[in-house]
């Protein structure tokens, strides 16, 4: 009887041990599950906080893009006036303009977006540095693809390299070739003879994007004006002629200054502005310069770089020609003209003076870019034979340096490129 009682006691002890083990195992499992649950909740909170901070940064980015021009001044500011509540949290955004923006070609802004979750108090911060983008990045840009109400056509004679954009609908006839990305704010293309039956076969080798958000030209050359009026710029009044010199100087004629083909050293900051007159330009540039005018910029002869980027891609010579009216190739310019520059006709067109008058003048070679409000004409052709009747045949090439560099104080296009991103 005693032996059976001992066996029962042993079994009882084993049962207690097993039960205790099972309870301990269950407790450990519950503790691990609770730890994992808390970890998952914390991870979820952190992710939600990150998404909220990132969303605040995007809202600030959209705020900048929605402005007509980059904000002036260098003081930090909150574009929304204070914290913004979203779901179970809120974010606070500050935009800090770089202190050097008044003297910089492109404006730089630092966006800081800090989020806090109301549950769990998770916080995250996203920092972005944005830089405005210059219009010089385009090989070709227009607001309107019409002249005097009539469409101007890209034809089989046309080959464009580099980024191309229009806020209007492109007019295509034949087989033009586009070797860079092409975009338009329009929803379609106007074909002279719609494909496939019409035989038009344009080549978009860099891709075609329609329905883009329009890119607005500025109203005037404000930043260039300010830079040219500074002590290290050059501000001139009345019609002025510039002959650029390969030795780094220029010969300038300006009645207001009493200059008659005077030898002048270009301004230190590279900004020249002609107020109340035209700027007539020719010659060979050694350096970095932007010449602007309230009226027209007139190209009288070849405009070249001393260090040709076509043979030396690391050339530091860069030229911007910016008119608040037209950029005009003079009727007295020679045949087979070459212009190396990024050219901007802010309120009118890039055109050839008296382009409709023969005889033909050979080829106009542009190495740089053409940015204009309304597309201007440079030639006339026999529509049946394609023969050049007047003006110049086009040979336009993109200076790829303008993708990441720009002439001094050349206008920016309201697009902000991301140059730095960090979260913590």
C-alpha positions as CSV (number, residue, x, y, z in Angstrom):
1,X,0.0,0.0,0.0
2,X,2.8,2.4,0.8
3,X,4.5,1.7,-2.6
4,X,1.3,2.6,-4.4
5,X,1.0,5.8,-2.4
6,X,4.6,6.7,-3.3
7,X,3.9,6.2,-6.9
8,X,0.9,8.5,-6.7
9,X,3.0,11.1,-5.0
10,X,5.6,10.8,-7.7
11,X,3.0,11.1,-10.4
12,X,1.6,14.1,-8.6
13,X,5.0,15.8,-8.4
14,X,5.6,15.1,-12.1
15,X,2.2,16.7,-12.9
16,X,3.1,19.8,-10.9
17,X,6.4,20.0,-12.6
18,X,4.9,19.6,-16.1
19,X,2.1,22.0,-15.3
20,X,4.6,24.6,-13.9
21,X,6.8,24.1,-17.0
22,X,3.7,24.6,-19.3
23,X,2.6,27.7,-17.4
24,X,6.1,29.1,-17.5
25,X,6.3,28.3,-21.3
26,X,2.9,30.0,-21.8
27,X,4.0,33.0,-19.8
28,X,7.2,33.3,-21.8
29,X,5.2,33.0,-25.0
30,X,2.7,35.6,-23.8
31,X,5.6,37.9,-22.8
32,X,7.3,37.4,-26.1
33,X,4.0,38.0,-27.9
34,X,3.4,41.2,-25.9
35,X,7.0,42.3,-26.7
36,X,6.5,41.6,-30.4
37,X,3.1,43.3,-30.3
38,X,4.6,46.4,-28.7
39,X,7.5,46.3,-31.2
40,X,5.0,46.0,-34.1
41,X,3.0,48.8,-32.7
42,X,6.1,51.0,-32.3
43,X,7.2,50.0,-35.8
44,X,3.8,51.0,-37.1
45,X,3.9,54.3,-35.2
46,X,7.4,55.0,-36.5
47,X,6.3,54.2,-40.1
48,X,3.2,56.4,-39.8
49,X,5.3,59.2,-38.3
50,X,7.7,58.9,-41.2
51,X,4.9,58.9,-43.8
52,X,3.5,62.0,-42.1
53,X,6.8,63.8,-42.1
54,X,7.4,62.8,-45.7
55,X,3.9,64.1,-46.6
56,X,4.7,67.4,-44.9
57,X,7.8,67.7,-47.0
58,X,5.9,67.0,-50.2
59,X,3.3,69.6,-49.2
60,X,6.0,72.2,-48.8
61,X,7.5,71.2,-52.1
62,X,4.1,71.7,-53.8
63,X,3.8,75.0,-52.0
64,X,7.0,76.2,-53.6
65,X,6.0,75.0,-57.0
66,X,2.6,76.8,-56.7
67,X,4.3,80.2,-56.3
68,X,4.7,82.4,-59.3
69,X,8.4,82.9,-58.4
70,X,10.8,81.6,-55.7
71,X,10.2,83.3,-52.4
72,X,12.4,86.3,-51.7
73,X,14.4,86.9,-48.6
74,X,16.5,84.5,-46.5
75,X,14.4,84.2,-43.3
76,X,13.0,80.8,-42.3
77,X,9.2,80.5,-42.4
78,X,6.3,78.1,-42.0
79,X,4.3,78.1,-45.3
80,X,1.2,76.9,-43.5
81,X,1.3,79.2,-40.4
82,X,1.7,76.4,-37.9
83,X,1.3,72.6,-37.3
84,X,-1.1,70.7,-39.6
85,X,-3.2,67.8,-38.1
86,X,-3.5,64.7,-40.2
87,X,-5.2,61.5,-38.9
88,X,-3.6,60.5,-35.6
89,X,-0.7,63.0,-35.8
90,X,0.5,66.3,-37.0
91,X,3.5,67.8,-38.8
92,X,5.3,71.1,-38.7
93,X,7.2,72.4,-41.7
94,X,9.8,75.1,-42.1
95,X,11.3,76.4,-45.3
96,X,14.8,77.9,-45.0
97,X,16.0,79.9,-48.0
98,X,19.8,79.7,-48.4
99,X,21.6,82.9,-47.2
100,X,23.4,83.1,-50.6
101,X,20.2,83.1,-52.7
102,X,20.4,86.8,-53.5
103,X,23.8,86.2,-55.1
104,X,23.2,82.7,-56.5
105,X,22.2,81.8,-60.0
106,X,19.7,79.2,-58.8
107,X,17.8,79.5,-55.5
108,X,18.3,76.8,-52.9
109,X,15.8,75.9,-50.1
110,X,16.0,73.6,-47.1
111,X,12.7,72.0,-46.1
112,X,12.4,70.4,-42.6
113,X,9.2,68.5,-41.8
114,X,8.8,67.1,-38.3
115,X,5.9,64.9,-37.4
116,X,4.5,63.7,-34.0
117,X,1.9,60.9,-33.5
118,X,-0.8,61.6,-30.9
119,X,-0.7,57.9,-29.9
120,X,2.7,56.6,-28.8
121,X,4.4,60.0,-29.4
122,X,6.5,58.7,-32.2
123,X,8.4,61.5,-34.0
124,X,10.2,61.7,-37.3
125,X,12.0,64.4,-39.3
126,X,12.5,64.6,-43.0
127,X,15.0,67.1,-44.5
128,X,15.1,68.0,-48.2
129,X,17.2,70.5,-50.1
130,X,15.7,71.7,-53.3
131,X,17.2,73.8,-56.0
132,X,15.4,75.8,-58.7
133,X,16.0,74.7,-62.3
134,X,17.2,77.0,-65.0
135,X,15.4,77.5,-68.3
136,X,18.8,76.9,-69.8
137,X,18.3,73.1,-69.3
138,X,16.0,73.1,-72.3
139,X,17.3,72.7,-75.8
140,X,14.0,74.1,-77.1
141,X,11.0,75.6,-75.2
142,X,7.9,77.5,-76.2
143,X,4.6,78.8,-74.8
144,X,3.0,78.8,-78.2
145,X,3.7,76.9,-81.4
146,X,2.1,79.6,-83.5
147,X,3.2,82.8,-85.2
148,X,0.5,85.4,-86.0
149,X,-2.1,82.8,-85.3
150,X,-0.7,80.3,-87.8
151,X,0.9,77.0,-86.7
152,X,4.7,76.6,-87.3
153,X,5.7,73.1,-88.3
154,X,8.5,70.7,-87.4
155,X,9.4,69.0,-90.7
156,X,11.7,66.2,-91.9
157,X,14.5,68.8,-92.1
158,X,14.4,69.2,-88.3
159,X,16.5,67.3,-85.8
160,X,16.5,68.4,-82.2
161,X,18.7,67.1,-79.4
162,X,18.2,67.5,-75.7
163,X,15.1,68.3,-73.6
164,X,12.2,69.8,-75.6
165,X,9.0,71.3,-74.1
166,X,6.0,73.3,-75.2
167,X,2.9,74.5,-73.3
168,X,1.2,74.3,-76.7
169,X,0.4,71.5,-79.2
170,X,3.3,70.5,-81.5
171,X,2.7,70.8,-85.2
172,X,4.5,67.9,-87.1
173,X,4.9,67.3,-90.8
174,X,7.0,64.5,-92.3
175,X,9.7,62.8,-90.2
176,X,11.3,65.2,-87.7
177,X,13.7,63.6,-85.2
178,X,13.8,64.3,-81.5
179,X,16.8,62.8,-79.7
180,X,15.9,64.0,-76.2
181,X,12.8,63.8,-74.0
182,X,9.8,65.7,-75.5
183,X,6.9,67.0,-73.4
184,X,3.8,69.0,-74.0
185,X,1.0,70.5,-71.9
186,X,-1.4,69.6,-74.8
187,X,-3.2,66.3,-74.9
188,X,-2.4,65.6,-78.6
189,X,-0.1,66.4,-81.5
190,X,-1.3,68.2,-84.7
191,X,-0.1,66.2,-87.7
192,X,-0.2,67.7,-91.2
193,X,-1.1,64.2,-92.4
194,X,-2.2,62.0,-89.5
195,X,-0.5,58.6,-89.3
196,X,-0.5,55.9,-90.2
197,X,-2.2,56.6,-93.6
198,X,-0.7,60.2,-93.8
199,X,2.9,59.1,-93.8
200,X,4.0,61.3,-90.9
201,X,6.5,59.4,-88.9
202,X,8.2,61.6,-86.2
203,X,10.9,59.9,-84.1
204,X,10.7,60.5,-80.4
205,X,13.9,58.7,-79.4
206,X,13.9,60.2,-75.9
207,X,10.2,59.6,-75.3
208,X,7.1,61.7,-75.6
209,X,4.9,62.9,-72.6
210,X,1.7,64.7,-73.1
211,X,-0.7,66.4,-70.6
212,X,2.3,67.9,-68.7
213,X,1.7,70.7,-66.2
214,X,2.5,74.0,-68.1
215,X,5.8,75.6,-67.3
216,X,5.4,79.4,-67.0
217,X,8.0,81.9,-68.2
218,X,8.7,84.8,-65.7
219,X,7.3,88.2,-66.5
220,X,10.7,89.9,-66.6
221,X,14.4,89.3,-66.0
222,X,14.3,90.4,-62.4
223,X,17.2,88.5,-61.0
224,X,19.5,89.5,-64.0
225,X,18.5,93.1,-63.6
226,X,19.3,93.1,-59.9
227,X,22.7,91.4,-60.4
228,X,23.6,93.8,-63.3
229,X,22.8,96.8,-61.2
230,X,25.0,95.6,-58.3
231,X,28.6,96.9,-57.9
232,X,30.1,93.8,-59.5
233,X,27.6,93.8,-62.5
234,X,27.2,96.0,-65.6
235,X,24.1,98.2,-66.1
236,X,23.9,100.2,-69.4
237,X,21.2,102.4,-70.8
238,X,20.2,102.6,-74.4
239,X,21.2,100.6,-77.5
240,X,24.5,98.9,-76.9
241,X,26.8,96.8,-79.1
242,X,29.0,94.1,-77.7
243,X,31.8,92.4,-79.6
244,X,33.2,89.6,-77.4
245,X,36.9,89.0,-77.5
246,X,38.8,85.7,-77.2
247,X,41.2,87.3,-74.8
248,X,38.4,87.7,-72.2
249,X,37.6,91.4,-72.9
250,X,34.9,92.9,-75.0
251,X,34.5,96.0,-77.2
252,X,31.4,98.0,-76.3
253,X,29.6,100.9,-77.9
254,X,27.2,102.8,-75.8
255,X,26.3,106.4,-76.3
256,X,25.2,107.0,-72.7
257,X,28.6,106.0,-71.4
258,X,30.5,107.7,-74.2
259,X,31.9,104.4,-75.3
260,X,32.7,103.9,-79.0
261,X,34.2,100.4,-79.5
262,X,35.8,100.8,-76.0
263,X,37.7,97.8,-74.6
264,X,35.8,96.8,-71.4
265,X,36.5,94.0,-68.9
266,X,33.3,91.9,-68.4
267,X,31.7,92.3,-64.9
268,X,32.9,90.0,-62.1
269,X,29.5,88.5,-61.5
270,X,28.8,87.8,-65.2
271,X,25.6,89.9,-65.3
272,X,25.0,92.6,-68.0
273,X,21.7,94.3,-68.6
274,X,20.8,96.9,-71.3
275,X,17.9,99.0,-70.0
276,X,15.6,100.8,-72.5
277,X,17.4,99.5,-75.6
278,X,18.6,96.6,-77.7
279,X,21.8,94.6,-77.1
280,X,23.6,93.7,-80.3
281,X,26.1,90.8,-79.8
282,X,28.8,89.0,-81.8
283,X,32.3,87.7,-81.3
284,X,34.1,85.0,-79.2
285,X,33.5,84.6,-75.5
286,X,36.2,83.7,-73.0
287,X,34.4,83.3,-69.6
288,X,30.9,83.1,-68.2
289,X,28.4,85.8,-69.1
290,X,24.7,86.6,-69.5
291,X,23.7,89.6,-71.6
292,X,20.1,90.8,-71.2
293,X,17.9,93.6,-72.6
294,X,14.5,95.2,-72.0
295,X,14.0,95.1,-75.8
296,X,15.7,92.8,-78.3
297,X,19.0,90.9,-78.3
298,X,20.3,91.1,-81.9
299,X,22.8,88.6,-83.2
300,X,24.9,90.4,-85.8
301,X,27.5,87.8,-86.5
302,X,28.9,84.4,-85.3
303,X,28.8,84.0,-81.5
304,X,31.3,81.5,-80.4
305,X,33.2,80.1,-77.3
306,X,37.0,80.5,-77.1
307,X,37.1,76.9,-75.7
308,X,34.6,75.1,-77.9
309,X,32.6,72.5,-75.8
310,X,32.0,70.5,-79.0
311,X,35.6,69.5,-78.9
312,X,36.3,70.1,-75.1
313,X,33.2,69.1,-73.0
314,X,34.9,70.5,-69.9
315,X,35.0,74.0,-71.4
316,X,34.1,76.7,-68.8
317,X,32.8,79.2,-71.4
318,X,29.1,79.7,-71.0
319,X,26.8,82.4,-72.5
320,X,23.2,83.4,-72.0
321,X,21.4,85.9,-74.3
322,X,18.2,87.0,-72.7
323,X,15.7,89.5,-74.2
324,X,12.5,90.7,-72.6
325,X,11.2,90.9,-76.2
326,X,12.8,89.1,-79.2
327,X,16.1,87.4,-79.9
328,X,16.8,88.3,-83.6
329,X,19.3,87.2,-86.2
330,X,20.1,90.4,-88.0
331,X,19.3,90.5,-91.7
332,X,22.9,91.5,-92.2
333,X,24.3,88.5,-90.5
334,X,26.4,86.2,-92.7
335,X,25.4,83.0,-94.3
336,X,26.1,79.7,-92.5
337,X,25.8,81.4,-89.1
338,X,26.8,79.7,-85.8
339,X,25.5,80.8,-82.3
340,X,26.8,79.1,-79.2
341,X,24.6,80.2,-76.3
342,X,21.3,79.6,-74.5
343,X,18.9,82.2,-75.9
344,X,15.7,83.4,-74.2
345,X,13.0,85.6,-75.9
346,X,10.9,86.2,-72.8
347,X,7.8,87.8,-74.3
348,X,8.2,87.3,-78.0
349,X,10.2,85.0,-80.3
350,X,13.6,83.8,-81.6
351,X,13.5,84.8,-85.3
352,X,15.4,85.8,-88.3
353,X,14.9,89.4,-89.4
354,X,13.0,89.5,-92.8
355,X,13.1,85.7,-92.9
356,X,10.7,85.7,-95.8
357,X,13.1,87.6,-98.1
358,X,15.5,85.5,-100.3
359,X,17.9,84.4,-101.3
360,X,18.6,81.5,-98.8
361,X,21.4,82.1,-96.3
362,X,22.6,78.6,-95.8
363,X,22.5,76.9,-92.4
364,X,21.9,78.4,-88.9
365,X,23.8,76.2,-86.4
366,X,22.8,76.7,-82.8
367,X,24.8,74.9,-80.1
368,X,22.9,75.6,-76.8
369,X,19.2,76.2,-76.5
370,X,16.3,78.3,-77.7
371,X,13.6,79.4,-75.2
372,X,10.8,81.6,-76.5
373,X,7.3,82.7,-75.7
374,X,5.9,82.2,-79.3
375,X,7.8,80.2,-81.9
376,X,9.3,82.5,-84.5
377,X,10.2,81.8,-88.1
378,X,13.7,81.5,-89.4
379,X,13.1,80.5,-93.1
380,X,10.6,79.7,-95.8
381,X,10.5,76.6,-97.9
382,X,8.8,75.3,-101.0
383,X,6.0,73.1,-99.6
384,X,6.1,70.7,-102.5
385,X,9.9,70.3,-102.9
386,X,11.2,71.2,-99.5
387,X,13.7,73.6,-101.1
388,X,14.9,76.5,-99.0
389,X,13.6,79.8,-100.4
390,X,14.8,82.3,-97.7
391,X,16.3,82.5,-94.3
392,X,18.3,79.6,-92.8
393,X,18.0,75.9,-92.7
394,X,18.1,74.8,-89.0
395,X,20.9,72.7,-87.4
396,X,20.2,72.8,-83.7
397,X,22.4,71.0,-81.2
398,X,22.1,70.8,-77.4
399,X,24.9,71.9,-75.1
400,X,24.5,69.1,-72.5
401,X,26.4,71.2,-69.9
402,X,23.2,73.2,-69.5
403,X,21.6,70.2,-67.9
404,X,23.5,70.8,-64.7
405,X,24.9,74.3,-65.3
406,X,23.5,77.6,-66.4
407,X,24.6,81.1,-67.5
408,X,24.8,83.6,-64.7
409,X,21.4,84.7,-63.3
410,X,19.6,83.0,-66.2
411,X,15.8,82.8,-65.3
412,X,14.6,79.7,-63.5
413,X,11.5,77.7,-64.5
414,X,9.6,77.1,-61.3
415,X,10.7,73.4,-61.2
416,X,12.5,72.4,-58.1
417,X,15.1,69.6,-58.2
418,X,15.8,67.5,-55.2
419,X,19.6,67.6,-54.4
420,X,19.5,66.1,-50.9
421,X,17.2,64.0,-48.7
422,X,17.5,62.6,-45.2
423,X,15.2,61.2,-42.5
424,X,15.9,60.9,-38.8
